[in-house]
Amino acid sequence: MPENEKLFPISELTNKFDISSRTIRYYEEIGMITSEDRDSPTQQRVYTNRQRRRLKMILRGKKLGFSLQEIKEMIDLYETNPQGAEEKKRIIQHADSKLQELDEQIHQLQLLKQEIQTYKQKYQQEDG
């Protein structure tokens, strides 16, 4: 780590991203991010800018509906070779899969909406 690199305490990241320290520790436990070595277990965890960016990408991926495994794979692919054709192809496959899943969810919600509207009309006609 470069000597002048800014380190981010876990408390700063929890405030910035509005998440709990437990969430950050969980991502660390499953290998999605890593904190810097601490002198003692009671010392507060600190993270590099690279780890802060990873956390931001994890949270963005979760917001977009990707699983943690999908997010980890995409981040690892990107960090390994951001310009690589195979890496980009695999990330695009993840995106296409998620878009297909969303289209199916939208379709199911539209069917549900139609069914509710049909029942609503039926009950309104019975009252009228």
N, CA, C and O atoms as a GROMACS GRO file, in nm:
protein
  512
    1MET      N    1   0.084  -0.118   0.000
    1MET     CA    2   0.000   0.000   0.000
    1MET      C    3   0.089   0.125   0.000
    1MET      O    4   0.181   0.134   0.081
    2PRO      N    5   0.062   0.220  -0.091
    2PRO     CA    6   0.140   0.344  -0.090
    2PRO      C    7   0.129   0.414   0.045
    2PRO      O    8   0.022   0.416   0.106
    3GLU      N    9   0.240   0.471   0.090
    3GLU     CA   10   0.244   0.529   0.223
    3GLU      C   11   0.145   0.644   0.242
    3GLU      O   12   0.094   0.663   0.353
    4ASN      N   13   0.116   0.719   0.137
    4ASN     CA   14   0.029   0.836   0.150
    4ASN      C   15  -0.117   0.804   0.117
    4ASN      O   16  -0.199   0.896   0.108
    5GLU      N   17  -0.150   0.677   0.097
    5GLU     CA   18  -0.287   0.642   0.061
    5GLU      C   19  -0.381   0.665   0.180
    5GLU      O   20  -0.350   0.629   0.294
    6LYS      N   21  -0.495   0.726   0.150
    6LYS     CA   22  -0.594   0.753   0.255
    6LYS      C   23  -0.660   0.622   0.296
    6LYS      O   24  -0.696   0.539   0.212
    7LEU      N   25  -0.675   0.604   0.425
    7LEU     CA   26  -0.746   0.488   0.478
    7LEU      C   27  -0.880   0.534   0.532
    7LEU      O   28  -0.892   0.643   0.588
    8PHE      N   29  -0.981   0.450   0.515
    8PHE     CA   30  -1.117   0.483   0.556
    8PHE      C   31  -1.156   0.394   0.673
    8PHE      O   32  -1.165   0.272   0.657
    9PRO      N   33  -1.181   0.453   0.792
    9PRO     CA   34  -1.228   0.373   0.903
    9PRO      C   35  -1.367   0.314   0.872
    9PRO      O   36  -1.443   0.372   0.794
   10ILE      N   37  -1.397   0.202   0.932
   10ILE     CA   38  -1.525   0.138   0.907
   10ILE      C   39  -1.641   0.232   0.938
   10ILE      O   40  -1.744   0.230   0.870
   11SER      N   41  -1.625   0.315   1.041
   11SER     CA   42  -1.732   0.409   1.078
   11SER      C   43  -1.759   0.511   0.968
   11SER      O   44  -1.874   0.551   0.946
   12GLU      N   45  -1.654   0.553   0.898
   12GLU     CA   46  -1.672   0.648   0.788
   12GLU      C   47  -1.748   0.583   0.672
   12GLU      O   48  -1.833   0.646   0.610
   13LEU      N   49  -1.718   0.456   0.645
   13LEU     CA   50  -1.787   0.386   0.536
   13LEU      C   51  -1.933   0.359   0.572
   13LEU      O   52  -2.020   0.368   0.486
   14THR      N   53  -1.959   0.326   0.698
   14THR     CA   54  -2.099   0.302   0.738
   14THR      C   55  -2.180   0.428   0.722
   14THR      O   56  -2.295   0.423   0.679
   15ASN      N   57  -2.122   0.541   0.756
   15ASN     CA   58  -2.193   0.669   0.741
   15ASN      C   59  -2.211   0.707   0.595
   15ASN      O   60  -2.318   0.749   0.554
   16LYS      N   61  -2.105   0.691   0.517
   16LYS     CA   62  -2.110   0.730   0.375
   16LYS      C   63  -2.212   0.649   0.298
   16LYS      O   64  -2.285   0.704   0.215
   17PHE      N   65  -2.218   0.518   0.324
   17PHE     CA   66  -2.305   0.431   0.246
   17PHE      C   67  -2.435   0.394   0.318
   17PHE      O   68  -2.517   0.318   0.265
   18ASP      N   69  -2.452   0.447   0.439
   18ASP     CA   70  -2.574   0.423   0.518
   18ASP      C   71  -2.600   0.272   0.534
   18ASP      O   72  -2.709   0.223   0.506
   19ILE      N   73  -2.498   0.203   0.581
   19ILE     CA   74  -2.508   0.060   0.609
   19ILE      C   75  -2.448   0.034   0.747
   19ILE      O   76  -2.384   0.122   0.804
   20SER      N   77  -2.469  -0.085   0.799
   20SER     CA   78  -2.416  -0.118   0.931
   20SER      C   79  -2.272  -0.170   0.920
   20SER      O   80  -2.229  -0.218   0.815
   21SER      N   81  -2.202  -0.160   1.031
   21SER     CA   82  -2.066  -0.216   1.034
   21SER      C   83  -2.073  -0.368   1.019
   21SER      O   84  -1.980  -0.429   0.966
   22ARG      N   85  -2.182  -0.428   1.064
   22ARG     CA   86  -2.200  -0.572   1.050
   22ARG      C   87  -2.204  -0.611   0.902
   22ARG      O   88  -2.149  -0.714   0.863
   23THR      N   89  -2.268  -0.529   0.819
   23THR     CA   90  -2.274  -0.555   0.675
   23THR      C   91  -2.134  -0.554   0.616
   23THR      O   92  -2.098  -0.642   0.538
   24ILE      N   93  -2.056  -0.455   0.653
   24ILE     CA   94  -1.919  -0.446   0.602
   24ILE      C   95  -1.837  -0.564   0.649
   24ILE      O   96  -1.762  -0.623   0.571
   25ARG      N   97  -1.850  -0.601   0.776
   25ARG     CA   98  -1.776  -0.717   0.828
   25ARG      C   99  -1.819  -0.846   0.756
   25ARG      O  100  -1.737  -0.933   0.730
   26TYR      N  101  -1.949  -0.856   0.725
   26TYR     CA  102  -1.997  -0.973   0.652
   26TYR      C  103  -1.931  -0.982   0.514
   26TYR      O  104  -1.885  -1.089   0.473
   27TYR      N  105  -1.927  -0.869   0.441
   27TYR     CA  106  -1.862  -0.870   0.310
   27TYR      C  107  -1.715  -0.908   0.322
   27TYR      O  108  -1.659  -0.971   0.233
   28GLU      N  109  -1.654  -0.870   0.433
   28GLU     CA  110  -1.515  -0.908   0.456
   28GLU      C  111  -1.505  -1.058   0.486
   28GLU      O  112  -1.415  -1.126   0.437
   29GLU      N  113  -1.597  -1.109   0.567
   29GLU     CA  114  -1.596  -1.252   0.602
   29GLU      C  115  -1.609  -1.341   0.479
   29GLU      O  116  -1.547  -1.447   0.472
   30ILE      N  117  -1.689  -1.298   0.382
   30ILE     CA  118  -1.710  -1.381   0.263
   30ILE      C  119  -1.611  -1.348   0.151
   30ILE      O  120  -1.623  -1.401   0.040
   31GLY      N  121  -1.513  -1.262   0.179
   31GLY     CA  122  -1.404  -1.238   0.085
   31GLY      C  123  -1.433  -1.137  -0.025
   31GLY      O  124  -1.364  -1.134  -0.126
   32MET      N  125  -1.535  -1.054  -0.006
   32MET     CA  126  -1.565  -0.955  -0.110
   32MET      C  127  -1.482  -0.828  -0.094
   32MET      O  128  -1.452  -0.761  -0.193
   33ILE      N  129  -1.446  -0.797   0.028
   33ILE     CA  130  -1.355  -0.685   0.056
   33ILE      C  131  -1.258  -0.730   0.164
   33ILE      O  132  -1.280  -0.831   0.230
   34THR      N  133  -1.150  -0.655   0.181
   34THR     CA  134  -1.054  -0.685   0.287
   34THR      C  135  -1.014  -0.557   0.358
   34THR      O  136  -0.998  -0.452   0.295
   35SER      N  137  -0.998  -0.566   0.489
   35SER     CA  138  -0.948  -0.450   0.564
   35SER      C  139  -0.797  -0.462   0.576
   35SER      O  140  -0.739  -0.568   0.552
   36GLU      N  141  -0.737  -0.354   0.613
   36GLU     CA  142  -0.592  -0.354   0.635
   36GLU      C  143  -0.563  -0.430   0.763
   36GLU      O  144  -0.648  -0.440   0.851
   37ASP      N  145  -0.443  -0.485   0.772
   37ASP     CA  146  -0.403  -0.557   0.893
   37ASP      C  147  -0.412  -0.464   1.014
   37ASP      O  148  -0.374  -0.347   1.008
   38ARG      N  149  -0.462  -0.520   1.124
   38ARG     CA  150  -0.474  -0.443   1.248
   38ARG      C  151  -0.372  -0.495   1.349
   38ARG      O  152  -0.337  -0.613   1.348
   39ASP      N  153  -0.326  -0.405   1.436
   39ASP     CA  154  -0.230  -0.445   1.540
   39ASP      C  155  -0.297  -0.529   1.648
   39ASP      O  156  -0.233  -0.613   1.711
   40SER      N  157  -0.426  -0.504   1.669
   40SER     CA  158  -0.500  -0.582   1.769
   40SER      C  159  -0.645  -0.598   1.723
   40SER      O  160  -0.695  -0.517   1.645
   41PRO      N  161  -0.713  -0.703   1.772
   41PRO     CA  162  -0.852  -0.725   1.731
   41PRO      C  163  -0.947  -0.612   1.774
   41PRO      O  164  -1.055  -0.597   1.718
   42THR      N  165  -0.906  -0.534   1.874
   42THR     CA  166  -0.992  -0.425   1.920
   42THR      C  167  -0.973  -0.296   1.840
   42THR      O  168  -1.053  -0.204   1.850
   43GLN      N  169  -0.867  -0.291   1.760
   43GLN     CA  170  -0.842  -0.173   1.677
   43GLN      C  171  -0.947  -0.166   1.567
   43GLN      O  172  -0.985  -0.268   1.509
   44GLN      N  173  -0.993  -0.044   1.538
   44GLN     CA  174  -1.097  -0.027   1.435
   44GLN      C  175  -1.044  -0.069   1.298
   44GLN      O  176  -0.928  -0.044   1.263
   45ARG      N  177  -1.131  -0.134   1.221
   45ARG     CA  178  -1.094  -0.175   1.085
   45ARG      C  179  -1.082  -0.052   0.996
   45ARG      O  180  -1.158   0.044   1.010
   46VAL      N  181  -0.985  -0.056   0.906
   46VAL     CA  182  -0.968   0.051   0.807
   46VAL      C  183  -0.955  -0.012   0.670
   46VAL      O  184  -0.908  -0.126   0.655
   47TYR      N  185  -0.996   0.064   0.569
   47TYR     CA  186  -1.001   0.013   0.432
   47TYR      C  187  -0.935   0.112   0.338
   47TYR      O  188  -0.940   0.233   0.359
   48THR      N  189  -0.872   0.058   0.234
   48THR     CA  190  -0.809   0.142   0.132
   48THR      C  191  -0.917   0.199   0.039
   48THR      O  192  -1.033   0.159   0.045
   49ASN      N  193  -0.875   0.291  -0.045
   49ASN     CA  194  -0.967   0.348  -0.144
   49ASN      C  195  -1.017   0.240  -0.239
   49ASN      O  196  -1.133   0.242  -0.281
   50ARG      N  197  -0.931   0.145  -0.274
   50ARG     CA  198  -0.970   0.034  -0.362
   50ARG      C  199  -1.083  -0.047  -0.297
   50ARG      O  200  -1.178  -0.085  -0.365
   51GLN      N  201  -1.072  -0.074  -0.168
   51GLN     CA  202  -1.175  -0.150  -0.097
   51GLN      C  203  -1.304  -0.068  -0.083
   51GLN      O  204  -1.414  -0.122  -0.089
   52ARG      N  205  -1.289   0.064  -0.066
   52ARG     CA  206  -1.406   0.152  -0.062
   52ARG      C  207  -1.481   0.147  -0.195
   52ARG      O  208  -1.604   0.142  -0.198
   53ARG      N  209  -1.405   0.147  -0.306
   53ARG     CA  210  -1.467   0.136  -0.438
   53ARG      C  211  -1.536   0.001  -0.455
   53ARG      O  212  -1.646  -0.006  -0.509
   54ARG      N  213  -1.471  -0.106  -0.409
   54ARG     CA  214  -1.534  -0.240  -0.416
   54ARG      C  215  -1.666  -0.240  -0.338
   54ARG      O  216  -1.766  -0.293  -0.386
   55LEU      N  217  -1.664  -0.181  -0.219
   55LEU     CA  218  -1.786  -0.176  -0.139
   55LEU      C  219  -1.896  -0.100  -0.213
   55LEU      O  220  -2.012  -0.140  -0.213
   56LYS      N  221  -1.858   0.010  -0.275
   56LYS     CA  222  -1.955   0.088  -0.352
   56LYS      C  223  -2.013   0.004  -0.467
   56LYS      O  224  -2.133   0.010  -0.493
   57MET      N  225  -1.927  -0.073  -0.535
   57MET     CA  226  -1.976  -0.158  -0.645
   57MET      C  227  -2.065  -0.270  -0.593
   57MET      O  228  -2.163  -0.307  -0.657
   58ILE      N  229  -2.031  -0.325  -0.477
   58ILE     CA  230  -2.114  -0.430  -0.417
   58ILE      C  231  -2.253  -0.376  -0.388
   58ILE      O  232  -2.354  -0.438  -0.422
   59LEU      N  233  -2.258  -0.259  -0.326
   59LEU     CA  234  -2.388  -0.201  -0.290
   59LEU      C  235  -2.468  -0.164  -0.414
   59LEU      O  236  -2.590  -0.180  -0.416
   60ARG      N  237  -2.401  -0.115  -0.517
   60ARG     CA  238  -2.469  -0.084  -0.642
   60ARG      C  239  -2.524  -0.211  -0.705
   60ARG      O  240  -2.638  -0.213  -0.753
   61GLY      N  241  -2.444  -0.317  -0.705
   61GLY     CA  242  -2.489  -0.445  -0.760
   61GLY      C  243  -2.608  -0.501  -0.685
   61GLY      O  244  -2.702  -0.553  -0.746
   62LYS      N  245  -2.606  -0.490  -0.552
   62LYS     CA  246  -2.719  -0.537  -0.471
   62LYS      C  247  -2.845  -0.456  -0.505
   62LYS      O  248  -2.954  -0.512  -0.518
   63LYS      N  249  -2.828  -0.326  -0.519
   63LYS     CA  250  -2.942  -0.240  -0.553
   63LYS      C  251  -3.002  -0.279  -0.689
   63LYS      O  252  -3.123  -0.270  -0.709
   64LEU      N  253  -2.917  -0.324  -0.780
   64LEU     CA  254  -2.962  -0.364  -0.913
   64LEU      C  255  -3.015  -0.508  -0.916
   64LEU      O  256  -3.062  -0.556  -1.019
   65GLY      N  257  -3.007  -0.577  -0.801
   65GLY     CA  258  -3.066  -0.709  -0.791
   65GLY      C  259  -2.974  -0.826  -0.819
   65GLY      O  260  -3.021  -0.939  -0.830
   66PHE      N  261  -2.844  -0.801  -0.830
   66PHE     CA  262  -2.751  -0.910  -0.853
   66PHE      C  263  -2.722  -0.982  -0.721
   66PHE      O  264  -2.726  -0.921  -0.614
   67SER      N  265  -2.693  -1.111  -0.730
   67SER     CA  266  -2.654  -1.188  -0.611
   67SER      C  267  -2.511  -1.150  -0.574
   67SER      O  268  -2.436  -1.095  -0.655
   68LEU      N  269  -2.475  -1.179  -0.450
   68LEU     CA  270  -2.338  -1.150  -0.408
   68LEU      C  271  -2.236  -1.228  -0.490
   68LEU      O  272  -2.128  -1.176  -0.520
   69GLN      N  273  -2.269  -1.350  -0.528
   69GLN     CA  274  -2.178  -1.429  -0.610
   69GLN      C  275  -2.160  -1.365  -0.748
   69GLN      O  276  -2.048  -1.359  -0.799
   70GLU      N  277  -2.270  -1.317  -0.808
   70GLU     CA  278  -2.259  -1.249  -0.938
   70GLU      C  279  -2.177  -1.121  -0.926
   70GLU      O  280  -2.093  -1.092  -1.012
   71ILE      N  281  -2.201  -1.046  -0.820
   71ILE     CA  282  -2.128  -0.921  -0.798
   71ILE      C  283  -1.979  -0.949  -0.782
   71ILE      O  284  -1.895  -0.883  -0.843
   72LYS      N  285  -1.947  -1.048  -0.699
   72LYS     CA  286  -1.806  -1.083  -0.676
   72LYS      C  287  -1.738  -1.122  -0.807
   72LYS      O  288  -1.627  -1.078  -0.836
   73GLU      N  289  -1.805  -1.204  -0.886
   73GLU     CA  290  -1.747  -1.247  -1.012
   73GLU      C  291  -1.724  -1.127  -1.105
   73GLU      O  292  -1.618  -1.116  -1.168
   74MET      N  293  -1.822  -1.038  -1.114
   74MET     CA  294  -1.807  -0.922  -1.203
   74MET      C  295  -1.695  -0.830  -1.156
   74MET      O  296  -1.616  -0.782  -1.237
   75ILE      N  297  -1.689  -0.803  -1.025
   75ILE     CA  298  -1.583  -0.717  -0.973
   75ILE      C  299  -1.446  -0.781  -0.997
   75ILE      O  300  -1.352  -0.714  -1.040
   76ASP      N  301  -1.435  -0.910  -0.967
   76ASP     CA  302  -1.307  -0.980  -0.988
   76ASP      C  303  -1.267  -0.978  -1.135
   76ASP      O  304  -1.150  -0.957  -1.168
   77LEU      N  305  -1.364  -1.000  -1.224
   77LEU     CA  306  -1.334  -0.995  -1.368
   77LEU      C  307  -1.285  -0.856  -1.407
   77LEU      O  308  -1.185  -0.843  -1.478
   78TYR      N  309  -1.355  -0.755  -1.361
   78TYR     CA  310  -1.319  -0.619  -1.396
   78TYR      C  311  -1.180  -0.583  -1.343
   78TYR      O  312  -1.099  -0.525  -1.414
   79GLU      N  313  -1.153  -0.620  -1.217
   79GLU     CA  314  -1.024  -0.585  -1.158
   79GLU      C  315  -0.908  -0.664  -1.220
   79GLU      O  316  -0.795  -0.615  -1.226
   80THR      N  317  -0.937  -0.785  -1.265
   80THR     CA  318  -0.834  -0.867  -1.327
   80THR      C  319  -0.788  -0.808  -1.459
   80THR      O  320  -0.668  -0.798  -1.485
   81ASN      N  321  -0.885  -0.768  -1.542
   81ASN     CA  322  -0.851  -0.717  -1.674
   81ASN      C  323  -0.967  -0.632  -1.725
   81ASN      O  324  -1.051  -0.682  -1.800
   82PRO      N  325  -0.974  -0.504  -1.686
   82PRO     CA  326  -1.088  -0.420  -1.723
   82PRO      C  327  -1.106  -0.400  -1.874
   82PRO      O  328  -1.216  -0.366  -1.919
   83GLN      N  329  -1.001  -0.422  -1.951
   83GLN     CA  330  -1.012  -0.404  -2.096
   83GLN      C  331  -1.030  -0.536  -2.170
   83GLN      O  332  -1.045  -0.537  -2.293
   84GLY      N  333  -1.028  -0.647  -2.097
   84GLY     CA  334  -1.031  -0.778  -2.160
   84GLY      C  335  -1.166  -0.812  -2.223
   84GLY      O  336  -1.270  -0.787  -2.164
   85ALA      N  337  -1.161  -0.868  -2.343
   85ALA     CA  338  -1.283  -0.902  -2.417
   85ALA      C  339  -1.362  -1.011  -2.345
   85ALA      O  340  -1.485  -1.002  -2.335
   86GLU      N  341  -1.294  -1.113  -2.295
   86GLU     CA  342  -1.363  -1.222  -2.224
   86GLU      C  343  -1.429  -1.171  -2.097
   86GLU      O  344  -1.541  -1.211  -2.064
   87GLU      N  345  -1.361  -1.082  -2.025
   87GLU     CA  346  -1.415  -1.026  -1.902
   87GLU      C  347  -1.541  -0.945  -1.931
   87GLU      O  348  -1.643  -0.959  -1.863
   88LYS      N  349  -1.532  -0.860  -2.034
   88LYS     CA  350  -1.649  -0.779  -2.072
   88LYS      C  351  -1.764  -0.867  -2.117
   88LYS      O  352  -1.880  -0.841  -2.084
   89LYS      N  353  -1.733  -0.972  -2.192
   89LYS     CA  354  -1.836  -1.064  -2.241
   89LYS      C  355  -1.910  -1.129  -2.124
   89LYS      O  356  -2.032  -1.139  -2.126
   90ARG      N  357  -1.836  -1.172  -2.022
   90ARG     CA  358  -1.898  -1.237  -1.906
   90ARG      C  359  -1.982  -1.138  -1.826
   90ARG      O  360  -2.090  -1.174  -1.779
   91ILE      N  361  -1.936  -1.015  -1.811
   91ILE     CA  362  -2.014  -0.911  -1.740
   91ILE      C  363  -2.143  -0.883  -1.817
   91ILE      O  364  -2.249  -0.867  -1.757
   92ILE      N  365  -2.134  -0.876  -1.950
   92ILE     CA  366  -2.253  -0.854  -2.033
   92ILE      C  367  -2.350  -0.970  -2.019
   92ILE      O  368  -2.472  -0.950  -2.019
   93GLN      N  369  -2.299  -1.092  -2.007
   93GLN     CA  370  -2.386  -1.208  -1.987
   93GLN      C  371  -2.462  -1.196  -1.856
   93GLN      O  372  -2.581  -1.228  -1.850
   94HIS      N  373  -2.395  -1.149  -1.751
   94HIS     CA  374  -2.463  -1.127  -1.623
   94HIS      C  375  -2.574  -1.023  -1.640
   94HIS      O  376  -2.686  -1.042  -1.591
   95ALA      N  377  -2.544  -0.915  -1.710
   95ALA     CA  378  -2.642  -0.809  -1.731
   95ALA      C  379  -2.761  -0.861  -1.812
   95ALA      O  380  -2.876  -0.834  -1.777
   96ASP      N  381  -2.734  -0.935  -1.918
   96ASP     CA  382  -2.843  -0.990  -2.000
   96ASP      C  383  -2.931  -1.084  -1.919
   96ASP      O  384  -3.054  -1.080  -1.932
   97SER      N  385  -2.871  -1.165  -1.837
   97SER     CA  386  -2.946  -1.258  -1.752
   97SER      C  387  -3.036  -1.181  -1.656
   97SER      O  388  -3.152  -1.217  -1.636
   98LYS      N  389  -2.982  -1.075  -1.595
   98LYS     CA  390  -3.061  -0.995  -1.502
   98LYS      C  391  -3.174  -0.923  -1.575
   98LYS      O  392  -3.285  -0.913  -1.521
   99LEU      N  393  -3.149  -0.874  -1.695
   99LEU     CA  394  -3.254  -0.807  -1.772
   99LEU      C  395  -3.366  -0.904  -1.807
   99LEU      O  396  -3.484  -0.868  -1.802
  100GLN      N  397  -3.331  -1.025  -1.843
  100GLN     CA  398  -3.431  -1.127  -1.874
  100GLN      C  399  -3.515  -1.158  -1.750
  100GLN      O  400  -3.637  -1.172  -1.758
  101GLU      N  401  -3.449  -1.169  -1.636
  101GLU     CA  402  -3.519  -1.194  -1.510
  101GLU      C  403  -3.615  -1.079  -1.477
  101GLU      O  404  -3.728  -1.102  -1.434
  102LEU      N  405  -3.569  -0.956  -1.497
  102LEU     CA  406  -3.654  -0.840  -1.472
  102LEU      C  407  -3.774  -0.835  -1.566
  102LEU      O  408  -3.884  -0.802  -1.524
  103ASP      N  409  -3.752  -0.869  -1.692
  103ASP     CA  410  -3.863  -0.873  -1.788
  103ASP      C  411  -3.970  -0.972  -1.743
  103ASP      O  412  -4.089  -0.945  -1.755
  104GLU      N  413  -3.927  -1.087  -1.693
  104GLU     CA  414  -4.022  -1.188  -1.645
  104GLU      C  415  -4.097  -1.137  -1.522
  104GLU      O  416  -4.218  -1.158  -1.509
  105GLN      N  417  -4.026  -1.070  -1.432
  105GLN     CA  418  -4.092  -1.014  -1.314
  105GLN      C  419  -4.194  -0.908  -1.354
  105GLN      O  420  -4.303  -0.903  -1.298
  106ILE      N  421  -4.158  -0.824  -1.450
  106ILE     CA  422  -4.251  -0.721  -1.498
  106ILE      C  423  -4.375  -0.786  -1.558
  106ILE      O  424  -4.487  -0.742  -1.533
  107HIS      N  425  -4.355  -0.891  -1.636
  107HIS     CA  426  -4.466  -0.962  -1.698
  107HIS      C  427  -4.559  -1.019  -1.590
  107HIS      O  428  -4.681  -1.006  -1.598
  108GLN      N  429  -4.500  -1.083  -1.488
  108GLN     CA  430  -4.580  -1.140  -1.380
  108GLN      C  431  -4.656  -1.031  -1.303
  108GLN      O  432  -4.771  -1.052  -1.264
  109LEU      N  433  -4.592  -0.917  -1.282
  109LEU     CA  434  -4.660  -0.806  -1.214
  109LEU      C  435  -4.774  -0.749  -1.298
  109LEU      O  436  -4.879  -0.712  -1.245
  110GLN      N  437  -4.754  -0.743  -1.430
  110GLN     CA  438  -4.862  -0.696  -1.518
  110GLN      C  439  -4.981  -0.790  -1.514
  110GLN      O  440  -5.095  -0.745  -1.512
  111LEU      N  441  -4.955  -0.921  -1.512
  111LEU     CA  442  -5.063  -1.019  -1.501
  111LEU      C  443  -5.136  -1.004  -1.367
  111LEU      O  444  -5.259  -1.009  -1.362
  112LEU      N  445  -5.061  -0.986  -1.261
  112LEU     CA  446  -5.120  -0.967  -1.130
  112LEU      C  447  -5.206  -0.840  -1.125
  112LEU      O  448  -5.315  -0.839  -1.068
  113LYS      N  449  -5.155  -0.734  -1.185
  113LYS     CA  450  -5.229  -0.608  -1.190
  113LYS      C  451  -5.361  -0.627  -1.265
  113LYS      O  452  -5.465  -0.580  -1.219
  114GLN      N  453  -5.357  -0.695  -1.378
  114GLN     CA  454  -5.479  -0.720  -1.456
  114GLN      C  455  -5.579  -0.802  -1.374
  114GLN      O  456  -5.699  -0.775  -1.378
  115GLU      N  457  -5.530  -0.901  -1.302
  115GLU     CA  458  -5.618  -0.985  -1.222
  115GLU      C  459  -5.684  -0.903  -1.111
  115GLU      O  460  -5.804  -0.919  -1.085
  116ILE      N  461  -5.609  -0.818  -1.046
  116ILE     CA  462  -5.664  -0.733  -0.940
  116ILE      C  463  -5.768  -0.637  -0.998
  116ILE      O  464  -5.874  -0.617  -0.939
  117GLN      N  465  -5.738  -0.579  -1.115
  117GLN     CA  466  -5.833  -0.488  -1.178
  117GLN      C  467  -5.962  -0.562  -1.214
  117GLN      O  468  -6.071  -0.506  -1.200
  118THR      N  469  -5.951  -0.685  -1.262
  118THR     CA  470  -6.069  -0.765  -1.297
  118THR      C  471  -6.154  -0.790  -1.173
  118THR      O  472  -6.276  -0.772  -1.177
  119TYR      N  473  -6.092  -0.830  -1.062
  119TYR     CA  474  -6.167  -0.852  -0.938
  119TYR      C  475  -6.229  -0.722  -0.887
  119TYR      O  476  -6.343  -0.723  -0.839
  120LYS      N  477  -6.156  -0.614  -0.896
  120LYS     CA  478  -6.207  -0.484  -0.851
  120LYS      C  479  -6.332  -0.447  -0.930
  120LYS      O  480  -6.433  -0.407  -0.872
  121GLN      N  481  -6.326  -0.461  -1.063
  121GLN     CA  482  -6.442  -0.429  -1.147
  121GLN      C  483  -6.559  -0.520  -1.114
  121GLN      O  484  -6.674  -0.475  -1.109
  122LYS      N  485  -6.530  -0.646  -1.091
  122LYS     CA  486  -6.635  -0.742  -1.058
  122LYS      C  487  -6.707  -0.700  -0.930
  122LYS      O  488  -6.830  -0.701  -0.924
  123TYR      N  489  -6.630  -0.664  -0.829
  123TYR     CA  490  -6.692  -0.624  -0.701
  123TYR      C  491  -6.761  -0.490  -0.711
  123TYR      O  492  -6.862  -0.468  -0.643
  124GLN      N  493  -6.711  -0.399  -0.794
  124GLN     CA  494  -6.779  -0.271  -0.812
  124GLN      C  495  -6.914  -0.292  -0.881
  124GLN      O  496  -7.011  -0.225  -0.847
  125GLN      N  497  -6.919  -0.384  -0.978
  125GLN     CA  498  -7.046  -0.411  -1.049
  125GLN      C  499  -7.147  -0.475  -0.955
  125GLN      O  500  -7.266  -0.448  -0.968
  126GLU      N  501  -7.104  -0.560  -0.862
  126GLU     CA  502  -7.194  -0.624  -0.767
  126GLU      C  503  -7.255  -0.522  -0.672
  126GLU      O  504  -7.370  -0.538  -0.630
  127ASP      N  505  -7.179  -0.416  -0.637
  127ASP     CA  506  -7.229  -0.313  -0.548
  127ASP      C  507  -7.323  -0.216  -0.619
  127ASP      O  508  -7.408  -0.154  -0.555
  128GLY      N  509  -7.307  -0.203  -0.748
  128GLY     CA  510  -7.378  -0.102  -0.824
  128GLY      C  511  -7.506  -0.148  -0.874
  128GLY      O  512  -7.577  -0.072  -0.940
   0.00000   0.00000   0.00000
